[in-house]
């Protein structure tokens, strides 16, 4: 890696298909100060831009839903 002047990564296509927790680890390696928010697909989100916020949109059911 070169020092100084290097641009920050702004997207992580390599985490598509990973569990959210694994995706967080990958993102935090590149951007340790990231404020990572896991959001269900289709949820309303604010339109304000925050350079340290990374949203992970999820839509997979991780386990069997049960009553109780």
Predicted model as a PDB file, atoms N, CA, C, CB and O in Angstrom, pLDDT in the B-factor column:
MODEL        1                                                                  
ATOM      1  N   UNK A   1       0.835  -1.203   0.000  1.00 47.00           N  
ATOM      2  CA  UNK A   1       0.000   0.000   0.000  1.00 47.00           C  
ATOM      3  C   UNK A   1       0.865   1.246   0.000  1.00 47.00           C  
ATOM      4  CB  UNK A   1      -0.942   0.009   1.213  1.00 47.00           C  
ATOM      5  O   UNK A   1       1.917   1.283   0.639  1.00 47.00           O  
ATOM      6  N   UNK A   2       0.432   2.236  -0.698  1.00 45.00           N  
ATOM      7  CA  UNK A   2       1.158   3.490  -0.683  1.00 45.00           C  
ATOM      8  C   UNK A   2       0.661   4.334   0.469  1.00 45.00           C  
ATOM      9  CB  UNK A   2       1.004   4.238  -2.017  1.00 45.00           C  
ATOM     10  O   UNK A   2      -0.480   4.192   0.908  1.00 45.00           O  
ATOM     11  N   UNK A   3       1.511   5.204   0.954  1.00 53.00           N  
ATOM     12  CA  UNK A   3       1.102   6.050   2.073  1.00 53.00           C  
ATOM     13  C   UNK A   3       0.607   7.386   1.561  1.00 53.00           C  
ATOM     14  CB  UNK A   3       2.261   6.254   3.059  1.00 53.00           C  
ATOM     15  O   UNK A   3       1.042   7.859   0.511  1.00 53.00           O  
ATOM     16  N   UNK A   4      -0.299   7.990   2.300  1.00 61.00           N  
ATOM     17  CA  UNK A   4      -0.846   9.287   1.947  1.00 61.00           C  
ATOM     18  C   UNK A   4      -1.603   9.262   0.636  1.00 61.00           C  
ATOM     19  CB  UNK A   4       0.248  10.300   1.877  1.00 61.00           C  
ATOM     20  O   UNK A   4      -1.334   8.402  -0.202  1.00 61.00           O  
ATOM     21  N   UNK A   5      -2.519  10.154   0.430  1.00 65.00           N  
ATOM     22  CA  UNK A   5      -3.215  10.334  -0.820  1.00 65.00           C  
ATOM     23  C   UNK A   5      -4.040   9.162  -1.331  1.00 65.00           C  
ATOM     24  CB  UNK A   5      -2.258  10.677  -1.815  1.00 65.00           C  
ATOM     25  O   UNK A   5      -4.682   9.282  -2.375  1.00 65.00           O  
ATOM     26  N   UNK A   6      -4.043   8.044  -0.637  1.00 73.00           N  
ATOM     27  CA  UNK A   6      -4.797   6.889  -1.112  1.00 73.00           C  
ATOM     28  C   UNK A   6      -6.282   7.106  -0.856  1.00 73.00           C  
ATOM     29  CB  UNK A   6      -4.311   5.593  -0.424  1.00 73.00           C  
ATOM     30  O   UNK A   6      -6.683   7.538   0.225  1.00 73.00           O  
ATOM     31  N   UNK A   7      -7.093   6.800  -1.869  1.00 82.00           N  
ATOM     32  CA  UNK A   7      -8.536   6.998  -1.716  1.00 82.00           C  
ATOM     33  C   UNK A   7      -9.149   5.899  -0.877  1.00 82.00           C  
ATOM     34  CB  UNK A   7      -9.219   7.054  -3.078  1.00 82.00           C  
ATOM     35  O   UNK A   7      -8.736   4.741  -0.935  1.00 82.00           O  
ATOM     36  N   UNK A   8     -10.154   6.289  -0.085  1.00 83.00           N  
ATOM     37  CA  UNK A   8     -10.885   5.321   0.721  1.00 83.00           C  
ATOM     38  C   UNK A   8     -11.813   4.513  -0.151  1.00 83.00           C  
ATOM     39  CB  UNK A   8     -11.670   6.016   1.830  1.00 83.00           C  
ATOM     40  O   UNK A   8     -12.352   5.012  -1.138  1.00 83.00           O  
ATOM     41  N   UNK A   9     -11.994   3.272   0.216  1.00 91.00           N  
ATOM     42  CA  UNK A   9     -12.930   2.405  -0.481  1.00 91.00           C  
ATOM     43  C   UNK A   9     -14.341   2.887  -0.169  1.00 91.00           C  
ATOM     44  CB  UNK A   9     -12.738   0.909  -0.071  1.00 91.00           C  
ATOM     45  O   UNK A   9     -14.622   3.299   0.956  1.00 91.00           O  
ATOM     46  N   UNK A  10     -15.235   2.838  -1.164  1.00 93.00           N  
ATOM     47  CA  UNK A  10     -16.596   3.349  -0.971  1.00 93.00           C  
ATOM     48  C   UNK A  10     -17.674   2.286  -1.179  1.00 93.00           C  
ATOM     49  CB  UNK A  10     -16.843   4.499  -1.913  1.00 93.00           C  
ATOM     50  O   UNK A  10     -18.851   2.553  -0.937  1.00 93.00           O  
ATOM     51  N   UNK A  11     -17.294   1.093  -1.620  1.00 96.00           N  
ATOM     52  CA  UNK A  11     -18.264   0.006  -1.781  1.00 96.00           C  
ATOM     53  C   UNK A  11     -17.537  -1.328  -1.646  1.00 96.00           C  
ATOM     54  CB  UNK A  11     -18.998   0.101  -3.158  1.00 96.00           C  
ATOM     55  O   UNK A  11     -16.325  -1.412  -1.843  1.00 96.00           O  
ATOM     56  N   UNK A  12     -18.298  -2.369  -1.307  1.00 96.00           N  
ATOM     57  CA  UNK A  12     -17.737  -3.686  -1.043  1.00 96.00           C  
ATOM     58  C   UNK A  12     -18.552  -4.771  -1.765  1.00 96.00           C  
ATOM     59  CB  UNK A  12     -17.700  -3.958   0.479  1.00 96.00           C  
ATOM     60  O   UNK A  12     -19.280  -5.517  -1.111  1.00 96.00           O  
ATOM     61  N   UNK A  13     -18.448  -4.873  -3.085  1.00 95.00           N  
ATOM     62  CA  UNK A  13     -19.217  -5.888  -3.805  1.00 95.00           C  
ATOM     63  C   UNK A  13     -18.820  -7.307  -3.410  1.00 95.00           C  
ATOM     64  CB  UNK A  13     -19.041  -5.707  -5.298  1.00 95.00           C  
ATOM     65  O   UNK A  13     -19.601  -8.239  -3.602  1.00 95.00           O  
ATOM     66  N   UNK A  14     -17.635  -7.483  -2.870  1.00 96.00           N  
ATOM     67  CA  UNK A  14     -17.171  -8.822  -2.498  1.00 96.00           C  
ATOM     68  C   UNK A  14     -17.914  -9.420  -1.303  1.00 96.00           C  
ATOM     69  CB  UNK A  14     -15.702  -8.775  -2.192  1.00 96.00           C  
ATOM     70  O   UNK A  14     -17.773 -10.614  -1.036  1.00 96.00           O  
ATOM     71  N   UNK A  15     -18.700  -8.624  -0.579  1.00 95.00           N  
ATOM     72  CA  UNK A  15     -19.426  -9.172   0.577  1.00 95.00           C  
ATOM     73  C   UNK A  15     -20.853  -9.606   0.236  1.00 95.00           C  
ATOM     74  CB  UNK A  15     -19.468  -8.144   1.691  1.00 95.00           C  
ATOM     75  O   UNK A  15     -21.553 -10.147   1.092  1.00 95.00           O  
ATOM     76  N   UNK A  16     -21.287  -9.377  -0.991  1.00 93.00           N  
ATOM     77  CA  UNK A  16     -22.634  -9.798  -1.389  1.00 93.00           C  
ATOM     78  C   UNK A  16     -22.739 -11.312  -1.220  1.00 93.00           C  
ATOM     79  CB  UNK A  16     -22.949  -9.376  -2.869  1.00 93.00           C  
ATOM     80  O   UNK A  16     -21.899 -12.059  -1.723  1.00 93.00           O  
ATOM     81  N   UNK A  17     -23.774 -11.759  -0.510  1.00 90.00           N  
ATOM     82  CA  UNK A  17     -23.980 -13.176  -0.253  1.00 90.00           C  
ATOM     83  C   UNK A  17     -23.433 -13.658   1.075  1.00 90.00           C  
ATOM     84  CB  UNK A  17     -23.369 -13.961  -1.333  1.00 90.00           C  
ATOM     85  O   UNK A  17     -23.736 -14.774   1.496  1.00 90.00           O  
ATOM     86  N   UNK A  18     -22.625 -12.833   1.750  1.00 91.00           N  
ATOM     87  CA  UNK A  18     -22.095 -13.206   3.062  1.00 91.00           C  
ATOM     88  C   UNK A  18     -23.099 -12.873   4.161  1.00 91.00           C  
ATOM     89  CB  UNK A  18     -20.759 -12.491   3.328  1.00 91.00           C  
ATOM     90  O   UNK A  18     -23.940 -11.991   3.984  1.00 91.00           O  
ATOM     91  N   UNK A  19     -23.019 -13.574   5.301  1.00 91.00           N  
ATOM     92  CA  UNK A  19     -23.820 -13.150   6.460  1.00 91.00           C  
ATOM     93  C   UNK A  19     -23.409 -11.731   6.869  1.00 91.00           C  
ATOM     94  CB  UNK A  19     -23.641 -14.145   7.661  1.00 91.00           C  
ATOM     95  O   UNK A  19     -22.264 -11.331   6.662  1.00 91.00           O  
ATOM     96  N   UNK A  20     -24.336 -10.981   7.445  1.00 92.00           N  
ATOM     97  CA  UNK A  20     -24.081  -9.585   7.815  1.00 92.00           C  
ATOM     98  C   UNK A  20     -22.857  -9.440   8.717  1.00 92.00           C  
ATOM     99  CB  UNK A  20     -25.301  -9.000   8.514  1.00 92.00           C  
ATOM    100  O   UNK A  20     -22.063  -8.516   8.538  1.00 92.00           O  
ATOM    101  N   UNK A  21     -22.697 -10.344   9.682  1.00 93.00           N  
ATOM    102  CA  UNK A  21     -21.554 -10.229  10.601  1.00 93.00           C  
ATOM    103  C   UNK A  21     -20.226 -10.417   9.879  1.00 93.00           C  
ATOM    104  CB  UNK A  21     -21.676 -11.254  11.727  1.00 93.00           C  
ATOM    105  O   UNK A  21     -19.248  -9.744  10.203  1.00 93.00           O  
ATOM    106  N   UNK A  22     -20.181 -11.314   8.914  1.00 94.00           N  
ATOM    107  CA  UNK A  22     -18.962 -11.510   8.121  1.00 94.00           C  
ATOM    108  C   UNK A  22     -18.697 -10.280   7.256  1.00 94.00           C  
ATOM    109  CB  UNK A  22     -19.080 -12.780   7.235  1.00 94.00           C  
ATOM    110  O   UNK A  22     -17.554  -9.845   7.120  1.00 94.00           O  
ATOM    111  N   UNK A  23     -19.751  -9.728   6.675  1.00 95.00           N  
ATOM    112  CA  UNK A  23     -19.613  -8.525   5.853  1.00 95.00           C  
ATOM    113  C   UNK A  23     -19.065  -7.375   6.687  1.00 95.00           C  
ATOM    114  CB  UNK A  23     -20.968  -8.134   5.227  1.00 95.00           C  
ATOM    115  O   UNK A  23     -18.211  -6.619   6.226  1.00 95.00           O  
ATOM    116  N   UNK A  24     -19.555  -7.247   7.907  1.00 96.00           N  
ATOM    117  CA  UNK A  24     -19.057  -6.192   8.810  1.00 96.00           C  
ATOM    118  C   UNK A  24     -17.558  -6.312   9.014  1.00 96.00           C  
ATOM    119  CB  UNK A  24     -19.774  -6.257  10.168  1.00 96.00           C  
ATOM    120  O   UNK A  24     -16.841  -5.312   8.969  1.00 96.00           O  
ATOM    121  N   UNK A  25     -17.078  -7.532   9.239  1.00 97.00           N  
ATOM    122  CA  UNK A  25     -15.645  -7.744   9.468  1.00 97.00           C  
ATOM    123  C   UNK A  25     -14.820  -7.289   8.270  1.00 97.00           C  
ATOM    124  CB  UNK A  25     -15.364  -9.220   9.765  1.00 97.00           C  
ATOM    125  O   UNK A  25     -13.791  -6.633   8.427  1.00 97.00           O  
ATOM    126  N   UNK A  26     -15.279  -7.642   7.078  1.00 96.00           N  
ATOM    127  CA  UNK A  26     -14.559  -7.260   5.859  1.00 96.00           C  
ATOM    128  C   UNK A  26     -14.518  -5.739   5.724  1.00 96.00           C  
ATOM    129  CB  UNK A  26     -15.222  -7.892   4.610  1.00 96.00           C  
ATOM    130  O   UNK A  26     -13.468  -5.161   5.445  1.00 96.00           O  
ATOM    131  N   UNK A  27     -15.660  -5.103   5.922  1.00 96.00           N  
ATOM    132  CA  UNK A  27     -15.748  -3.645   5.782  1.00 96.00           C  
ATOM    133  C   UNK A  27     -14.869  -2.956   6.819  1.00 96.00           C  
ATOM    134  CB  UNK A  27     -17.210  -3.171   5.924  1.00 96.00           C  
ATOM    135  O   UNK A  27     -14.160  -2.000   6.504  1.00 96.00           O  
ATOM    136  N   UNK A  28     -14.918  -3.445   8.060  1.00 97.00           N  
ATOM    137  CA  UNK A  28     -14.126  -2.819   9.127  1.00 97.00           C  
ATOM    138  C   UNK A  28     -12.624  -2.967   8.910  1.00 97.00           C  
ATOM    139  CB  UNK A  28     -14.501  -3.417  10.465  1.00 97.00           C  
ATOM    140  O   UNK A  28     -11.858  -2.143   9.408  1.00 97.00           O  
ATOM    141  N   UNK A  29     -12.179  -3.989   8.186  1.00 96.00           N  
ATOM    142  CA  UNK A  29     -10.756  -4.107   7.857  1.00 96.00           C  
ATOM    143  C   UNK A  29     -10.327  -2.953   6.965  1.00 96.00           C  
ATOM    144  CB  UNK A  29     -10.462  -5.457   7.166  1.00 96.00           C  
ATOM    145  O   UNK A  29      -9.239  -2.400   7.127  1.00 96.00           O  
ATOM    146  N   UNK A  30     -11.195  -2.592   6.016  1.00 95.00           N  
ATOM    147  CA  UNK A  30     -10.885  -1.496   5.091  1.00 95.00           C  
ATOM    148  C   UNK A  30     -11.160  -0.128   5.696  1.00 95.00           C  
ATOM    149  CB  UNK A  30     -11.682  -1.652   3.815  1.00 95.00           C  
ATOM    150  O   UNK A  30     -10.499   0.855   5.363  1.00 95.00           O  
ATOM    151  N   UNK A  31     -12.144  -0.075   6.589  1.00 95.00           N  
ATOM    152  CA  UNK A  31     -12.611   1.209   7.120  1.00 95.00           C  
ATOM    153  C   UNK A  31     -12.925   1.060   8.613  1.00 95.00           C  
ATOM    154  CB  UNK A  31     -13.870   1.710   6.339  1.00 95.00           C  
ATOM    155  O   UNK A  31     -14.091   0.949   8.994  1.00 95.00           O  
ATOM    156  N   UNK A  32     -11.893   1.058   9.453  1.00 96.00           N  
ATOM    157  CA  UNK A  32     -12.081   0.807  10.883  1.00 96.00           C  
ATOM    158  C   UNK A  32     -13.028   1.780  11.594  1.00 96.00           C  
ATOM    159  CB  UNK A  32     -10.762   0.850  11.555  1.00 96.00           C  
ATOM    160  O   UNK A  32     -13.603   1.437  12.627  1.00 96.00           O  
ATOM    161  N   UNK A  33     -13.192   2.974  11.054  1.00 96.00           N  
ATOM    162  CA  UNK A  33     -14.071   3.967  11.694  1.00 96.00           C  
ATOM    163  C   UNK A  33     -15.505   3.916  11.162  1.00 96.00           C  
ATOM    164  CB  UNK A  33     -13.505   5.367  11.490  1.00 96.00           C  
ATOM    165  O   UNK A  33     -16.305   4.806  11.451  1.00 96.00           O  
ATOM    166  N   UNK A  34     -15.832   2.879  10.384  1.00 96.00           N  
ATOM    167  CA  UNK A  34     -17.172   2.784   9.787  1.00 96.00           C  
ATOM    168  C   UNK A  34     -18.249   2.615  10.854  1.00 96.00           C  
ATOM    169  CB  UNK A  34     -17.233   1.613   8.799  1.00 96.00           C  
ATOM    170  O   UNK A  34     -18.087   1.864  11.816  1.00 96.00           O  
ATOM    171  N   UNK A  35     -19.346   3.330  10.657  1.00 97.00           N  
ATOM    172  CA  UNK A  35     -20.564   3.155  11.455  1.00 97.00           C  
ATOM    173  C   UNK A  35     -21.462   2.269  10.606  1.00 97.00           C  
ATOM    174  CB  UNK A  35     -21.268   4.555  11.830  1.00 97.00           C  
ATOM    175  O   UNK A  35     -22.175   2.754   9.729  1.00 97.00           O  
ATOM    176  N   UNK A  36     -21.424   0.952  10.873  1.00 96.00           N  
ATOM    177  CA  UNK A  36     -22.137  -0.008  10.035  1.00 96.00           C  
ATOM    178  C   UNK A  36     -23.536  -0.237  10.586  1.00 96.00           C  
ATOM    179  CB  UNK A  36     -21.365  -1.343   9.948  1.00 96.00           C  
ATOM    180  O   UNK A  36     -23.718  -0.522  11.770  1.00 96.00           O  
ATOM    181  N   UNK A  37     -24.520  -0.105   9.703  1.00 94.00           N  
ATOM    182  CA  UNK A  37     -25.920  -0.270  10.074  1.00 94.00           C  
ATOM    183  C   UNK A  37     -26.509  -1.390   9.219  1.00 94.00           C  
ATOM    184  CB  UNK A  37     -26.721   1.066   9.891  1.00 94.00           C  
ATOM    185  O   UNK A  37     -26.469  -1.323   7.991  1.00 94.00           O  
ATOM    186  N   UNK A  38     -27.060  -2.424   9.874  1.00 93.00           N  
ATOM    187  CA  UNK A  38     -27.707  -3.518   9.160  1.00 93.00           C  
ATOM    188  C   UNK A  38     -29.194  -3.192   9.056  1.00 93.00           C  
ATOM    189  CB  UNK A  38     -27.473  -4.895   9.880  1.00 93.00           C  
ATOM    190  O   UNK A  38     -29.866  -2.974  10.065  1.00 93.00           O  
ATOM    191  N   UNK A  39     -29.697  -3.162   7.823  1.00 93.00           N  
ATOM    192  CA  UNK A  39     -31.060  -2.703   7.560  1.00 93.00           C  
ATOM    193  C   UNK A  39     -31.793  -3.728   6.689  1.00 93.00           C  
ATOM    194  CB  UNK A  39     -31.047  -1.308   6.870  1.00 93.00           C  
ATOM    195  O   UNK A  39     -31.239  -4.194   5.693  1.00 93.00           O  
ATOM    196  N   UNK A  40     -33.037  -4.087   7.052  1.00 92.00           N  
ATOM    197  CA  UNK A  40     -33.800  -4.969   6.161  1.00 92.00           C  
ATOM    198  C   UNK A  40     -34.047  -4.295   4.805  1.00 92.00           C  
ATOM    199  CB  UNK A  40     -35.146  -5.360   6.814  1.00 92.00           C  
ATOM    200  O   UNK A  40     -34.321  -3.097   4.740  1.00 92.00           O  
ATOM    201  N   UNK A  41     -33.946  -5.078   3.726  1.00 91.00           N  
ATOM    202  CA  UNK A  41     -34.217  -4.557   2.388  1.00 91.00           C  
ATOM    203  C   UNK A  41     -35.616  -3.941   2.376  1.00 91.00           C  
ATOM    204  CB  UNK A  41     -34.091  -5.684   1.307  1.00 91.00           C  
ATOM    205  O   UNK A  41     -36.561  -4.526   2.906  1.00 91.00           O  
ATOM    206  N   UNK A  42     -35.743  -2.771   1.776  1.00 92.00           N  
ATOM    207  CA  UNK A  42     -37.031  -2.107   1.667  1.00 92.00           C  
ATOM    208  C   UNK A  42     -37.342  -1.163   2.818  1.00 92.00           C  
ATOM    209  CB  UNK A  42     -38.101  -3.124   1.570  1.00 92.00           C  
ATOM    210  O   UNK A  42     -38.333  -0.434   2.769  1.00 92.00           O  
ATOM    211  N   UNK A  43     -36.508  -1.167   3.855  1.00 92.00           N  
ATOM    212  CA  UNK A  43     -36.737  -0.254   4.976  1.00 92.00           C  
ATOM    213  C   UNK A  43     -36.452   1.178   4.546  1.00 92.00           C  
ATOM    214  CB  UNK A  43     -35.857  -0.639   6.187  1.00 92.00           C  
ATOM    215  O   UNK A  43     -35.545   1.426   3.752  1.00 92.00           O  
ATOM    216  N   UNK A  44     -37.232   2.121   5.075  1.00 95.00           N  
ATOM    217  CA  UNK A  44     -36.931   3.513   4.772  1.00 95.00           C  
ATOM    218  C   UNK A  44     -35.625   3.915   5.455  1.00 95.00           C  
ATOM    219  CB  UNK A  44     -38.091   4.436   5.220  1.00 95.00           C  
ATOM    220  O   UNK A  44     -35.365   3.536   6.596  1.00 95.00           O  
ATOM    221  N   UNK A  45     -34.824   4.674   4.751  1.00 94.00           N  
ATOM    222  CA  UNK A  45     -33.569   5.182   5.302  1.00 94.00           C  
ATOM    223  C   UNK A  45     -33.470   6.673   5.008  1.00 94.00           C  
ATOM    224  CB  UNK A  45     -32.343   4.416   4.712  1.00 94.00           C  
ATOM    225  O   UNK A  45     -34.082   7.175   4.065  1.00 94.00           O  
ATOM    226  N   UNK A  46     -32.706   7.361   5.814  1.00 95.00           N  
ATOM    227  CA  UNK A  46     -32.519   8.790   5.592  1.00 95.00           C  
ATOM    228  C   UNK A  46     -31.667   9.007   4.345  1.00 95.00           C  
ATOM    229  CB  UNK A  46     -31.864   9.458   6.826  1.00 95.00           C  
ATOM    230  O   UNK A  46     -30.882   8.139   3.963  1.00 95.00           O  
ATOM    231  N   UNK A  47     -31.822  10.155   3.720  1.00 95.00           N  
ATOM    232  CA  UNK A  47     -31.064  10.445   2.506  1.00 95.00           C  
ATOM    233  C   UNK A  47     -29.827  11.296   2.772  1.00 95.00           C  
ATOM    234  CB  UNK A  47     -31.949  11.141   1.505  1.00 95.00           C  
ATOM    235  O   UNK A  47     -29.118  11.670   1.838  1.00 95.00           O  
ATOM    236  N   UNK A  48     -29.562  11.606   4.049  1.00 96.00           N  
ATOM    237  CA  UNK A  48     -28.380  12.402   4.359  1.00 96.00           C  
ATOM    238  C   UNK A  48     -27.114  11.577   4.108  1.00 96.00           C  
ATOM    239  CB  UNK A  48     -28.426  12.900   5.826  1.00 96.00           C  
ATOM    240  O   UNK A  48     -27.104  10.364   4.320  1.00 96.00           O  
ATOM    241  N   UNK A  49     -26.058  12.241   3.660  1.00 95.00           N  
ATOM    242  CA  UNK A  49     -24.792  11.563   3.377  1.00 95.00           C  
ATOM    243  C   UNK A  49     -23.883  11.686   4.584  1.00 95.00           C  
ATOM    244  CB  UNK A  49     -24.108  12.151   2.114  1.00 95.00           C  
ATOM    245  O   UNK A  49     -23.607  12.790   5.052  1.00 95.00           O  
ATOM    246  N   UNK A  50     -23.415  10.545   5.090  1.00 96.00           N  
ATOM    247  CA  UNK A  50     -22.436  10.520   6.174  1.00 96.00           C  
ATOM    248  C   UNK A  50     -21.267   9.673   5.703  1.00 96.00           C  
ATOM    249  CB  UNK A  50     -23.054   9.957   7.511  1.00 96.00           C  
ATOM    250  O   UNK A  50     -21.433   8.477   5.462  1.00 96.00           O  
ATOM    251  N   UNK A  51     -20.092  10.265   5.567  1.00 94.00           N  
ATOM    252  CA  UNK A  51     -18.954   9.553   4.980  1.00 94.00           C  
ATOM    253  C   UNK A  51     -18.471   8.355   5.785  1.00 94.00           C  
ATOM    254  CB  UNK A  51     -17.826  10.495   4.805  1.00 94.00           C  
ATOM    255  O   UNK A  51     -17.723   7.533   5.256  1.00 94.00           O  
ATOM    256  N   UNK A  52     -18.872   8.231   7.042  1.00 95.00           N  
ATOM    257  CA  UNK A  52     -18.434   7.077   7.828  1.00 95.00           C  
ATOM    258  C   UNK A  52     -19.527   6.017   7.978  1.00 95.00           C  
ATOM    259  CB  UNK A  52     -17.980   7.533   9.199  1.00 95.00           C  
ATOM    260  O   UNK A  52     -19.302   4.997   8.629  1.00 95.00           O  
ATOM    261  N   UNK A  53     -20.707   6.236   7.387  1.00 97.00           N  
ATOM    262  CA  UNK A  53     -21.803   5.269   7.520  1.00 97.00           C  
ATOM    263  C   UNK A  53     -21.795   4.303   6.338  1.00 97.00           C  
ATOM    264  CB  UNK A  53     -23.171   5.996   7.612  1.00 97.00           C  
ATOM    265  O   UNK A  53     -21.668   4.709   5.183  1.00 97.00           O  
ATOM    266  N   UNK A  54     -21.934   3.020   6.654  1.00 96.00           N  
ATOM    267  CA  UNK A  54     -22.067   1.982   5.634  1.00 96.00           C  
ATOM    268  C   UNK A  54     -23.317   1.188   5.980  1.00 96.00           C  
ATOM    269  CB  UNK A  54     -20.786   1.052   5.562  1.00 96.00           C  
ATOM    270  O   UNK A  54     -23.436   0.662   7.087  1.00 96.00           O  
ATOM    271  N   UNK A  55     -24.241   1.102   5.046  1.00 96.00           N  
ATOM    272  CA  UNK A  55     -25.465   0.332   5.268  1.00 96.00           C  
ATOM    273  C   UNK A  55     -25.334  -1.032   4.601  1.00 96.00           C  
ATOM    274  CB  UNK A  55     -26.707   1.091   4.724  1.00 96.00           C  
ATOM    275  O   UNK A  55     -24.925  -1.136   3.444  1.00 96.00           O  
ATOM    276  N   UNK A  56     -25.688  -2.078   5.350  1.00 95.00           N  
ATOM    277  CA  UNK A  56     -25.744  -3.431   4.812  1.00 95.00           C  
ATOM    278  C   UNK A  56     -27.219  -3.799   4.754  1.00 95.00           C  
ATOM    279  CB  UNK A  56     -24.909  -4.461   5.689  1.00 95.00           C  
ATOM    280  O   UNK A  56     -27.884  -3.894   5.786  1.00 95.00           O  
ATOM    281  N   UNK A  57     -27.725  -4.006   3.549  1.00 94.00           N  
ATOM    282  CA  UNK A  57     -29.132  -4.366   3.370  1.00 94.00           C  
ATOM    283  C   UNK A  57     -29.258  -5.885   3.339  1.00 94.00           C  
ATOM    284  CB  UNK A  57     -29.710  -3.738   2.067  1.00 94.00           C  
ATOM    285  O   UNK A  57     -28.580  -6.553   2.559  1.00 94.00           O  
ATOM    286  N   UNK A  58     -30.129  -6.429   4.191  1.00 92.00           N  
ATOM    287  CA  UNK A  58     -30.300  -7.883   4.288  1.00 92.00           C  
ATOM    288  C   UNK A  58     -31.742  -8.272   4.001  1.00 92.00           C  
ATOM    289  CB  UNK A  58     -29.884  -8.389   5.682  1.00 92.00           C  
ATOM    290  O   UNK A  58     -32.672  -7.510   4.264  1.00 92.00           O  
ATOM    291  N   UNK A  59     -31.912  -9.489   3.450  1.00 90.00           N  
ATOM    292  CA  UNK A  59     -33.268  -9.967   3.173  1.00 90.00           C  
ATOM    293  C   UNK A  59     -33.409 -11.468   3.365  1.00 90.00           C  
ATOM    294  CB  UNK A  59     -33.667  -9.602   1.766  1.00 90.00           C  
ATOM    295  O   UNK A  59     -34.390 -12.055   2.910  1.00 90.00           O  
ATOM    296  N   UNK A  60     -32.454 -12.097   4.026  1.00 78.00           N  
ATOM    297  CA  UNK A  60     -32.482 -13.547   4.205  1.00 78.00           C  
ATOM    298  C   UNK A  60     -32.934 -13.923   5.609  1.00 78.00           C  
ATOM    299  CB  UNK A  60     -31.107 -14.144   3.924  1.00 78.00           C  
ATOM    300  O   UNK A  60     -32.494 -13.319   6.587  1.00 78.00           O  
ATOM    301  N   UNK A  61     -33.792 -14.897   5.710  1.00 78.00           N  
ATOM    302  CA  UNK A  61     -34.201 -15.430   7.013  1.00 78.00           C  
ATOM    303  C   UNK A  61     -33.102 -16.398   7.450  1.00 78.00           C  
ATOM    304  CB  UNK A  61     -35.626 -16.149   6.945  1.00 78.00           C  
ATOM    305  O   UNK A  61     -32.802 -17.360   6.742  1.00 78.00           O  
ATOM    306  N   UNK A  62     -32.502 -16.145   8.612  1.00 75.00           N  
ATOM    307  CA  UNK A  62     -31.351 -16.925   9.064  1.00 75.00           C  
ATOM    308  C   UNK A  62     -31.744 -18.223   9.780  1.00 75.00           C  
ATOM    309  CB  UNK A  62     -30.501 -16.083   9.982  1.00 75.00           C  
ATOM    310  O   UNK A  62     -30.955 -19.167   9.835  1.00 75.00           O  
ATOM    311  N   UNK A  63     -32.935 -18.267  10.314  1.00 78.00           N  
ATOM    312  CA  UNK A  63     -33.358 -19.461  11.038  1.00 78.00           C  
ATOM    313  C   UNK A  63     -34.846 -19.684  10.856  1.00 78.00           C  
ATOM    314  CB  UNK A  63     -33.014 -19.345  12.529  1.00 78.00           C  
ATOM    315  O   UNK A  63     -35.539 -18.850  10.274  1.00 78.00           O  
ATOM    316  N   UNK A  64     -35.333 -20.803  11.350  1.00 80.00           N  
ATOM    317  CA  UNK A  64     -36.736 -21.142  11.212  1.00 80.00           C  
ATOM    318  C   UNK A  64     -37.586 -20.289  12.148  1.00 80.00           C  
ATOM    319  CB  UNK A  64     -36.958 -22.630  11.493  1.00 80.00           C  
ATOM    320  O   UNK A  64     -37.385 -20.317  13.362  1.00 80.00           O  
ATOM    321  N   UNK A  65     -38.534 -19.531  11.596  1.00 80.00           N  
ATOM    322  CA  UNK A  65     -39.422 -18.758  12.458  1.00 80.00           C  
ATOM    323  C   UNK A  65     -40.319 -19.710  13.275  1.00 80.00           C  
ATOM    324  CB  UNK A  65     -40.287 -17.776  11.610  1.00 80.00           C  
ATOM    325  O   UNK A  65     -40.840 -20.692  12.745  1.00 80.00           O  
ATOM    326  N   UNK A  66     -40.486 -19.407  14.551  1.00 79.00           N  
ATOM    327  CA  UNK A  66     -41.330 -20.226  15.416  1.00 79.00           C  
ATOM    328  C   UNK A  66     -42.193 -19.337  16.281  1.00 79.00           C  
ATOM    329  CB  UNK A  66     -40.482 -21.164  16.289  1.00 79.00           C  
ATOM    330  O   UNK A  66     -41.849 -18.178  16.513  1.00 79.00           O  
ATOM    331  N   UNK A  67     -43.310 -19.859  16.763  1.00 82.00           N  
ATOM    332  CA  UNK A  67     -44.141 -19.095  17.677  1.00 82.00           C  
ATOM    333  C   UNK A  67     -43.568 -19.193  19.083  1.00 82.00           C  
ATOM    334  CB  UNK A  67     -45.602 -19.595  17.643  1.00 82.00           C  
ATOM    335  O   UNK A  67     -42.769 -20.082  19.377  1.00 82.00           O  
ATOM    336  N   UNK A  68     -43.977 -18.282  19.941  1.00 86.00           N  
ATOM    337  CA  UNK A  68     -43.549 -18.407  21.325  1.00 86.00           C  
ATOM    338  C   UNK A  68     -43.172 -17.132  21.973  1.00 86.00           C  
ATOM    339  CB  UNK A  68     -42.434 -19.309  21.415  1.00 86.00           C  
ATOM    340  O   UNK A  68     -42.795 -17.123  23.145  1.00 86.00           O  
TER     341      UNK A  68                                                      
ENDMDL                                                                          
END                                                                             
